[in-house]
Amino acid sequence: MHKTIFHEDWWLDAAAPGRWREATAIRGGRVVGYLRFVERMMGNMRVCEMPPITRVLGPVVSPEGEKTESRVRFTHSVVQELLESVAGHDHVEMTLDPSCQDLAIFMASGCDVRVMPTLLLDCREPISTLWDGLRDKTRNVVRRARERLDVREVTDVDAFIAFYLGNLDGEPSYFDVNIVRPLHAAAIARGQGRILAATDVHGVVHAAIFFVWDEDKLYYFLSTRDRAVADIGAVSLLIWAGIEIAHELGRVLDFDGVTTDSRFKFMAAFGGELASRYVVSRTSSLYDAKRQIRGIAKAILKPEWLRNRAAVPAH
C-alpha cells in the first residue's frame, strides 16, 4: 500500500481543489495510515470517490512489526479503521495501486472487488536489455518512426490540450480537460512530468503523451494522436522515449491499464508484465436504486437520432 504521485497534496489540490478529504489512523501519537478521497453530495447522499483522471488512490499504511504475521495484522487493523471513516457514505469507490494485494479487509467491509489489469515494465534494466525485450515487429516500427519523426518536449500545455480535443472527432472528453493545466504546472514545477510529441519535418504533430512519475513509477498518463496524419509508429516511438526516461530515472513504467484485447497486444509488445489494479466499491441500496433511475431517465431523454444510431449494429 504505497504512496504514489496521486496521493500527493499538490496532485489532489490540482485535480480536486477544495474537495478532497483525508482520514487518518494514529498509533502512539503517530500517523500510521491515511485515506484520501473526494467527497461530494448526490442529493442527500454522500459519495466517496477519486478525483478525475487520478489513476489510483487507496489507503497508505506504514506497516509495523518484525514478523510478517504482525505486519499483516497491523496493516489489516489500520485499513479497517480507515474504511470505517467512510462507512457512512452511500457510495465508496477507489482503485488500488498494484502494491495493494490484500483484499480481505475490503471484502470484509462489504466491498465488491473487480480487476483492472495493467502492464508494468521494470526500466531499471540496462537499456540494451529493454530494447531487446521489445517484440521484433515493435523494434522495427520504432526504428522506422525514428527516420521520419522527431521527439520533442511540449511546454505549451494549451497546445497539448487543443491537440487532445481536436483528436476527439467531436466526441466529448471523459474528463474536464481544464484540470490538465494545473496538473501539468505542478508536475513540471516538481520535475515529475513531461509532455512529449512526435513531429515530422514540417512540424506537424502526429501524437503526444503526457508522462508523470513518482519515486517508484513512471505513468503512461494521457495519450492522443491525430488519426488523419499519424505515422503508424508515432505512439510506439513516444512509448520508447518514455521507457528511456524511466530508465534514466530508475523507475518502473506503468502502462496505465489494459481495457481491450487490442490495447493489451499493443502494450505487451514492449515487454511489460501483467499486474492487477483492484477497484473496490460499496454501494447502499438507496444509491443503487437512484443510479438506476437516473440511467433510465437519461436513456429516455436521449435524442431520437442517438437512440437510432445505437440500435444500428456495427459492421
N, C-alpha and C positions, 0 to 999 in steps of 0.2 A: 504494500500500500504506500507507494512512493509519491512524493511531491513532484508535480510536473509544472510546466510553464503555465498550464491552465488553472493552477491553484494560486498563482501569484496575485498579490493585491493589484498590481498595475494592470494585469490582464483583465481581471474582473472589473476594475474601475473603468476600463476602456470598453469592455463588452456589455456591461450592465451597470452603468453609473448610478449609484444610489439605490440599487435594487438588490444587491447581494447581501446575504446574511452569513453569520458564522456561529456554529455550535461548537463548544469545546468540552473536552474531558480533562479533569485535573486530578492528579495524584500527588500527594505530598507537596502541595503548593506549586506544582509544575504542570504546564500544559503538556499532556502526553498524546493528545489526538484532537483533530478538529475536522469538521464537515462544513464545507462552503457550498452555498446554493443560492439560487434566485427564488424569491418568494413573490407571488402575485395572487390577486384575487380574481376568481371567476364567479361573479355574482356574490353569494355569501359563502363561497367555498375557497379554502386556501390551497394553493398549489406550490409544491416544492419541485423545482426543475433546474436545468442547466441553462446558462446564457446561450444565446445564438452562436453558432459555429465554434462552440467550445467542445472539443472532442471528447475529453474525459474529465470527470470531476466526481470523486468519491471521497470516502474517509482517508485521512492521512494519519498514520499511527507511528509513534516511536516505541517499538517493542522493548520490553524489559525482561530480564531473566537470562540466566546462563544456559539452562536446558531448553531444548526445543519445546517440550511439553509446557513449561512455564511461560515461554514467549507466546505460544499459540493461545493459551488460556488468557493471558494478559490482553492480547490483541482482541480476542473474542469479547472480553468484558468491555473494552473501550469502544469498540464498534457498536455493541449493543446499547451502550449509553448514548452514543451519538444518534443512533436511529430512533431512540426513544424521544429525542428532542424534536423530531418531526412526525411523531406518531399521531399528532392531532391534525395533520394535513389530510385533505381529501384525496390528493393525488401526489405521489412521490415518484420521481424517476431520475435515474442517473446512470451514466455509462462509466464503467470502472476501467482503469488502466490495466494492461495485461499482467502487471505485477501483483494485482489483487486476484487471487485464485480461490481464496477461502470464502465460499458462498454459503456455508452452513448457517451463519448468523443472519444473513439476509433472508434466507428461506424460512428460518425460524421466526423472523419478524413479519412473516406474511407476504414477502415479496415474490413476485414471479420473476423468472430469470430467462433471458434469451441470449443467444450468442451472436456477436458481431465480429466475424473473423477479420484479421489484418495480417500483414506480412511485415516481418522485421528482418533487416539486413545489418549484420554487425560490420560496420565500416572501419573498425579498428584493425582489421586485417591489412596486410600490405596491398597497395593499390594494384599491383600486378595480379594478386590473388583475386581481388574484387573484379578486375577486368576479365580474368579467365572464368570467373563464376557466372558471367553473363551467357545466356544462350547464344550459340553461334550466329543465328539469324539476327539477334538483337545487336551483337557486336558489329555486324556488317551494316545494319541500319544506322547505328551511331557513327560509324566511320564515314558513310556516305553523307550523312547530315552535316558532319564537320566540314566537308568540302563545299557545301552550299550555304551554310548558315553560321552566324557568329552568336556567341552567348554574351550578353551584356547585362549589367545590373540596371534595373529601373528604379530611379529615385523619385520620380514623379508619381505619387500614388494615385492622383486623379487620372493620369493617363492609363494606369492599370485598371482602375475601376471602369473607365469608359470602354476600354478594350473588353473587359469582362462582360459588361452589359450588352455591348454590340454583338457578342457571340451567343447571346441567348435567343436570337432569332425571334424577338418579340415576346417570348415567354417571360413571365415574372420570375425574379430571383427568389430562391427559397429563404433568403435572409435579407435584412436591410443592409445594403452594400455600404451605407454611410459609416458603419462601425469599422470598416476596413481602415479608414483614415486614422482614428486614434490607436487602433491595434498596431498598425504599421509604424506610426510615430513612436510609440512606446517601445516596440521591439527594436527598432533601429537605434534609439537612444541608449539601449542596454546592450547593443551588439548581439541581439538574439533573433534576428530576422533578416531576410534579403529576398527581393523580388528579382527573378532572372527572366530574361526574354530571349527567344531565338529569333534573330532578324536576318534578312537576306541583304544582298549587296545594295539594294535600293532603299534600305532602312525600313522595309515593311516588316511588321511584327507578325510572326506565324503562330507563336504560342508563348505563354508566360506562366510561371509558377511562383507562388509566394511560399517560401520555406520559413519555418520558425523552429527554434530549438531551445532546449534547456540543458541541464548538466548531464543528462543521460541520452536524450534522443533528439534527432532532427526530424521534423514532421513535414511530409508532403501535404501542405495545408490547403492551398487554393490553386487550382489549375484551370486554365482556359486556353482555347485555341480557335483560330479563325478557320472554320471548315472550308471556306471558299478558296483560301490560298495556302493553307498549312502544308508544308512539306511532310511527307509520311514519317520522317524521323525527327520532327521538331520536338515533340514531347519526350521521346526517348533520349535525345541529346540533353535536354534540360534535366531529366532524371539523373543521367550520368553526372552532370555538373553538380547536382545535389549530393550524389554519392561522394564526389571529390571533396565537397565542403564538409560532409560528415566525417570523412577520413581525416581531413586536416584538424577537425575539432575533436576527434576521438569519440564519435557518437555512434549510436545505432540509428539507422534510418527506419522510421515507421511510415509505411505506405498508406496509412490513414484509412483503413477499412477496405474490405472486399465485398462488394454488394452484388456483383453479377459474375457469371462464369467468364465472360469475355474480359472483364477487368482483372479477374484472377489470373487468367492465362497471360495477359499483357504484363502484369506486375511480377508474376512468378518468374518471368524470363530474366529478371535482374538478379536472381539468386537468393531472394529472401526466404525465410521460413515462416510457416503459418503460426500464428499466435491468436489468442482469443481475448477480445474485449467483451465483458459481460454487461448487459443492460438489465438493471434491476428496477422493478417498479411495483408499486402498490396503489390500488385504486379503491375508493369507497364505492358502495353500490349506488349511492346518490350521484356521485360524479360520473360514473359509468353510464347511468341512465340519461343524464343530461347531455353527455357527449354523443350518445347515440341519437338523441332527439335533434341535436344541432346538426349531425351528419345527414339525417333525413331531410331536415329543413333546407340545407344547402343543396341537396340533390334536387329537391322540388323547385327551388328558386333558380337553379342553373338555367341559363338561356337555352331555348329550344335547339338552336344550331349546335350548341356544345353537347347536348344530350344525344342529338342525332349523330354527331361525329363520333361520340364514344360508342355508339351502337354499331358502327360500321367496322367489321373485322379488318385487322391489318393484313396486308399481303406482303 
